[in-house]
Amino acid sequence: MTALREDVAAALRAAGLDPAEVERVVRTALDEDLAFGPDVTTESTVPADAVATGDVTPRSVGVLAGVHVAAAVFDLVGGPAVETLVHEADGATTEPGLPVLTVTGPTRALLTAERTALNLVCHLSGIASLTHQWAEAIAGTGAAVRDTRKTTPGLRALEKYAVRCGGGVNHRMALGDAALVKDNHVAAAGGIAAAVEAVRTTAPHIALEVECDTLDQVREAIAAGVQLVLLDNFSTADTRTAVELVRGTGVRLEASGGLSLDRAAEVAATGVDYLAVGGLTHSAAVLDLGFDLR
């Protein structure tokens, strides 16, 4: 495999992606496909000097994410001999039958890269499409839908990028860029106040969120001076009460657990700041895109 071309890397950076992270993911995926040698089917049936043009084309309506990632797959497999042309930017709504990416180069390289490219762009576009549904469901409420750490191992940066493409916002990327005190931390520390104090002592400047199961815990969290409270499996009525409890304090609220698209607007209308939806990344169906040689 070749190195990632600078123009392809620049396109990834412009989209808000780290080229090194994309290259890591793509190389790991290609290593699986090429673990036992080259693409024997393609090398048996396609002449070595054959050149072709192919299109990545949506077959259903959704929101794109990962078009430049797919282009990177073709680039890493085929190198300078492959030309890529992106027709639609990530975040765009697809129109079935209209190509979003065209690639030209050695036929063997295109067919070797095809499945890996589609695996990534279909998966990421599925996340963007589902996120868009949630964002549309709560539009006008002032709340935002955001992801969790319930991501596919090794794909977190790309999956969270796809959430942004769909109109969502990101929660913490890892365990060290923000603190989230959950029930097990509360139990280990001996209470919410003790847990908050322990985090503040260790990392005084880090963003701090506390998960609460009851309104009494919300009151404890407010008294402890937290910045963000996660309401875990709260009813709509209790969510409204929590909103009243934090009014004027500057504390933000995040609803989580028991959420569904048909309930999204109702919960968002209570006045919470975020709806945390793990399903954006762990349960999104892929968006159907295909690759066909002309």
C-alpha positions as CSV (number, residue, x, y, z in Angstrom):
1,M,0.0,0.0,0.0
2,T,1.1,3.5,-0.7
3,A,1.2,6.6,1.6
4,L,-1.8,8.9,1.7
5,R,-1.5,11.6,-0.9
6,E,-1.3,15.2,0.4
7,D,-4.4,16.3,-1.6
8,V,-6.4,13.5,-0.1
9,A,-5.1,14.3,3.4
10,A,-5.9,18.0,2.9
11,A,-9.5,17.1,1.9
12,L,-9.8,15.0,5.1
13,R,-8.5,17.9,7.2
14,A,-10.9,20.3,5.6
15,A,-13.7,18.0,6.5
16,G,-12.6,18.0,10.2
17,L,-10.9,14.7,10.2
18,D,-7.3,13.7,11.2
19,P,-5.6,12.1,8.2
20,A,-3.4,10.0,10.4
21,E,-6.5,8.6,12.3
22,V,-8.2,7.9,9.0
23,E,-5.2,6.2,7.6
24,R,-4.9,4.0,10.7
25,V,-8.5,2.9,10.4
26,V,-8.2,2.2,6.7
27,R,-4.9,0.3,7.0
28,T,-6.4,-1.9,9.8
29,A,-9.4,-2.7,7.6
30,L,-7.3,-3.4,4.6
31,D,-5.0,-5.7,6.6
32,E,-8.1,-7.9,7.3
33,D,-8.9,-8.2,3.6
34,L,-5.3,-8.8,2.6
35,A,-4.3,-11.0,5.5
36,F,-3.8,-14.0,3.3
37,G,-2.4,-12.3,0.2
38,P,-3.8,-10.2,-2.6
39,D,-7.3,-10.3,-3.9
40,V,-7.1,-13.6,-5.7
41,T,-10.5,-13.3,-7.5
42,T,-9.7,-9.9,-8.9
43,E,-6.1,-10.8,-9.9
44,S,-7.4,-14.0,-11.6
45,T,-10.1,-12.2,-13.7
46,V,-8.8,-8.7,-14.3
47,P,-5.8,-8.0,-16.6
48,A,-3.0,-6.3,-14.8
49,D,-3.1,-3.3,-17.2
50,A,-6.8,-2.8,-17.1
51,V,-8.0,0.7,-16.1
52,A,-11.6,1.6,-15.2
53,T,-13.8,4.3,-13.8
54,G,-16.4,3.6,-11.0
55,D,-18.9,5.5,-9.0
56,V,-20.0,5.3,-5.4
57,T,-23.7,5.8,-5.6
58,P,-26.4,6.0,-2.9
59,R,-29.3,3.6,-3.3
60,S,-31.5,5.2,-0.6
61,V,-32.1,8.6,0.9
62,G,-30.0,9.6,3.9
63,V,-27.2,11.9,5.0
64,L,-23.6,11.4,3.9
65,A,-20.6,10.9,6.1
66,G,-17.2,9.5,5.1
67,V,-17.0,10.2,1.4
68,H,-13.5,11.5,1.8
69,V,-12.7,8.4,4.0
70,A,-13.8,6.2,1.1
71,A,-11.6,8.3,-1.3
72,A,-8.7,7.6,1.1
73,V,-9.3,3.9,0.8
74,F,-9.0,3.9,-3.0
75,D,-5.9,6.2,-2.7
76,L,-4.1,4.0,-0.2
77,V,-4.7,0.9,-2.4
78,G,-4.0,2.4,-5.8
79,G,-1.7,5.3,-5.0
80,P,-1.0,8.0,-7.6
81,A,-2.5,5.9,-10.3
82,V,-6.0,6.5,-8.8
83,E,-7.9,9.7,-9.3
84,T,-10.8,10.5,-7.0
85,L,-13.5,13.1,-7.6
86,V,-15.9,13.9,-4.7
87,H,-19.3,15.1,-6.0
88,E,-21.1,15.6,-2.6
89,A,-19.8,16.8,0.7
90,D,-20.4,15.0,4.0
91,G,-23.6,16.3,5.6
92,A,-25.4,16.5,2.3
93,T,-28.7,14.6,1.7
94,T,-28.3,11.8,-0.8
95,E,-30.3,11.5,-4.0
96,P,-30.4,7.8,-5.1
97,G,-28.8,7.2,-8.4
98,L,-26.5,10.3,-8.3
99,P,-22.8,9.4,-7.6
100,V,-21.2,11.0,-4.6
101,L,-17.7,9.8,-5.5
102,T,-16.0,8.8,-8.8
103,V,-12.7,7.0,-8.9
104,T,-10.5,6.2,-11.9
105,G,-7.5,3.9,-11.9
106,P,-6.2,0.4,-12.2
107,T,-9.2,-1.9,-12.1
108,R,-7.5,-4.3,-9.8
109,A,-6.9,-1.5,-7.2
110,L,-10.5,-0.3,-7.5
111,L,-12.0,-3.7,-6.9
112,T,-9.6,-4.5,-4.1
113,A,-10.5,-1.3,-2.3
114,E,-14.3,-1.5,-3.0
115,R,-15.6,-3.3,0.0
116,T,-13.5,-1.5,2.6
117,A,-14.5,1.9,1.1
118,L,-18.2,0.9,1.2
119,N,-18.0,-0.6,4.7
120,L,-16.8,2.8,6.0
121,V,-19.0,5.2,4.0
122,C,-22.1,3.1,4.5
123,H,-21.6,2.8,8.2
124,L,-20.7,6.4,8.8
125,S,-23.6,7.6,6.6
126,G,-26.0,5.4,8.6
127,I,-24.9,7.1,11.8
128,A,-25.3,10.6,10.2
129,S,-28.7,9.7,8.8
130,L,-30.0,8.5,12.2
131,T,-28.5,11.5,13.9
132,H,-30.3,13.7,11.4
133,Q,-33.6,12.1,12.3
134,W,-33.1,12.9,16.0
135,A,-31.9,16.5,15.2
136,E,-35.0,17.0,13.1
137,A,-37.3,15.6,15.8
138,I,-36.1,18.2,18.4
139,A,-35.6,21.1,16.0
140,G,-36.7,24.4,17.6
141,T,-36.6,23.2,21.2
142,G,-33.2,24.6,22.0
143,A,-31.9,21.1,22.8
144,A,-29.2,19.2,20.9
145,V,-28.8,15.5,20.4
146,R,-25.4,14.1,21.4
147,D,-23.5,10.8,21.3
148,T,-21.9,8.7,24.0
149,R,-18.9,6.5,24.3
150,K,-20.9,3.5,23.1
151,T,-18.9,3.4,19.9
152,T,-17.3,0.6,17.8
153,P,-13.8,0.0,19.2
154,G,-11.3,1.7,16.9
155,L,-13.8,3.8,15.1
156,R,-14.7,6.4,17.8
157,A,-13.3,9.4,16.0
158,L,-15.0,8.6,12.7
159,E,-18.3,7.7,14.3
160,K,-18.4,10.9,16.3
161,Y,-17.5,12.8,13.1
162,A,-20.5,11.1,11.5
163,V,-22.7,12.4,14.4
164,R,-21.6,15.9,13.6
165,C,-22.4,15.4,9.9
166,G,-25.9,14.5,10.9
167,G,-26.4,17.6,13.0
168,G,-25.5,16.2,16.5
169,V,-22.9,17.2,18.9
170,N,-20.2,15.2,20.6
171,H,-19.9,14.1,24.3
172,R,-16.4,13.5,25.6
173,M,-14.0,11.7,23.2
174,A,-12.3,9.6,25.9
175,L,-12.0,9.1,29.7
176,G,-9.5,12.0,30.2
177,D,-11.0,15.0,28.4
178,A,-14.0,15.3,30.7
179,A,-15.3,13.6,34.0
180,L,-18.5,11.8,34.3
181,V,-19.4,10.7,37.8
182,K,-21.7,7.7,37.6
183,D,-23.4,5.6,40.2
184,N,-20.4,3.3,40.7
185,H,-18.1,6.3,41.3
186,V,-20.6,7.7,43.8
187,A,-20.7,4.4,45.6
188,A,-16.9,4.1,45.6
189,A,-16.4,7.7,46.9
190,G,-19.1,7.6,49.5
191,G,-21.6,10.1,47.9
192,I,-22.0,12.7,45.2
193,A,-20.4,15.5,47.1
194,A,-17.4,13.3,48.0
195,A,-17.0,12.2,44.4
196,V,-17.2,15.7,43.0
197,E,-14.6,16.9,45.5
198,A,-12.3,14.0,44.6
199,V,-12.5,14.9,40.9
200,R,-12.0,18.6,41.6
201,T,-8.9,17.8,43.6
202,T,-7.4,15.6,40.9
203,A,-8.4,17.6,37.9
204,P,-9.7,21.1,39.0
205,H,-10.2,22.5,35.5
206,I,-11.8,19.6,33.7
207,A,-15.5,19.6,32.7
208,L,-17.5,17.7,35.2
209,E,-20.8,15.9,34.8
210,V,-22.7,13.9,37.4
211,E,-25.2,11.1,36.6
212,C,-28.4,11.3,38.8
213,D,-31.1,8.7,39.2
214,T,-33.4,10.8,41.4
215,L,-34.4,14.5,42.0
216,D,-32.7,14.4,45.4
217,Q,-29.5,13.5,43.7
218,V,-30.0,16.4,41.3
219,R,-30.3,18.7,44.3
220,E,-27.0,17.2,45.8
221,A,-25.2,17.7,42.5
222,I,-26.3,21.3,42.2
223,A,-25.2,21.9,45.8
224,A,-21.8,20.3,44.9
225,G,-21.3,22.9,42.2
226,V,-21.3,20.6,39.1
227,Q,-21.6,22.0,35.6
228,L,-23.7,19.4,34.0
229,V,-26.2,16.8,35.3
230,L,-27.2,13.7,33.5
231,L,-30.8,12.7,34.2
232,D,-30.8,8.9,33.9
233,N,-34.1,7.4,32.9
234,F,-36.2,10.3,34.3
235,S,-39.9,10.6,33.5
236,T,-41.0,13.6,31.6
237,A,-42.6,15.1,34.7
238,D,-39.4,14.6,36.8
239,T,-37.3,16.0,33.9
240,R,-39.5,19.2,34.0
241,T,-38.9,19.4,37.8
242,A,-35.2,19.1,37.3
243,V,-35.3,21.9,34.8
244,E,-36.9,24.1,37.4
245,L,-34.3,23.0,40.0
246,V,-31.4,24.2,37.9
247,R,-33.1,27.4,36.6
248,G,-30.8,30.4,37.2
249,T,-27.9,28.2,38.5
250,G,-26.1,27.8,35.1
251,V,-26.2,24.1,35.5
252,R,-27.0,22.3,32.2
253,L,-29.1,19.1,31.9
254,E,-28.7,16.1,29.8
255,A,-31.5,13.5,29.4
256,S,-30.4,9.9,28.9
257,G,-32.0,6.5,29.0
258,G,-35.4,5.4,27.8
259,L,-35.3,7.8,24.9
260,S,-36.9,7.2,21.5
261,L,-37.5,9.2,18.4
262,D,-41.3,9.4,19.1
263,R,-40.5,10.8,22.6
264,A,-37.6,13.0,21.6
265,A,-39.6,16.2,21.1
266,E,-41.5,15.8,24.3
267,V,-38.3,15.4,26.4
268,A,-36.5,18.2,24.5
269,A,-39.4,20.6,25.1
270,T,-38.9,20.3,28.9
271,G,-35.9,22.6,28.6
272,V,-33.0,20.2,28.9
273,D,-29.9,21.1,27.0
274,Y,-29.0,17.7,25.5
275,L,-30.5,14.3,24.7
276,A,-27.8,11.6,25.0
277,V,-28.5,8.8,22.6
278,G,-26.1,5.8,22.5
279,G,-28.0,4.3,19.7
280,L,-26.6,7.0,17.3
281,T,-23.4,5.0,17.1
282,H,-24.2,1.5,18.4
283,S,-27.5,0.8,16.6
284,A,-27.5,2.8,13.4
285,A,-28.4,0.8,10.3
286,V,-26.0,1.4,7.4
287,L,-27.0,3.7,4.5
288,D,-27.1,1.7,1.3
289,L,-24.4,2.9,-1.2
290,G,-22.9,0.8,-3.9
291,F,-19.9,0.9,-6.2
292,D,-20.2,0.1,-9.9
293,L,-17.8,0.2,-12.7
294,R,-18.9,2.1,-15.7
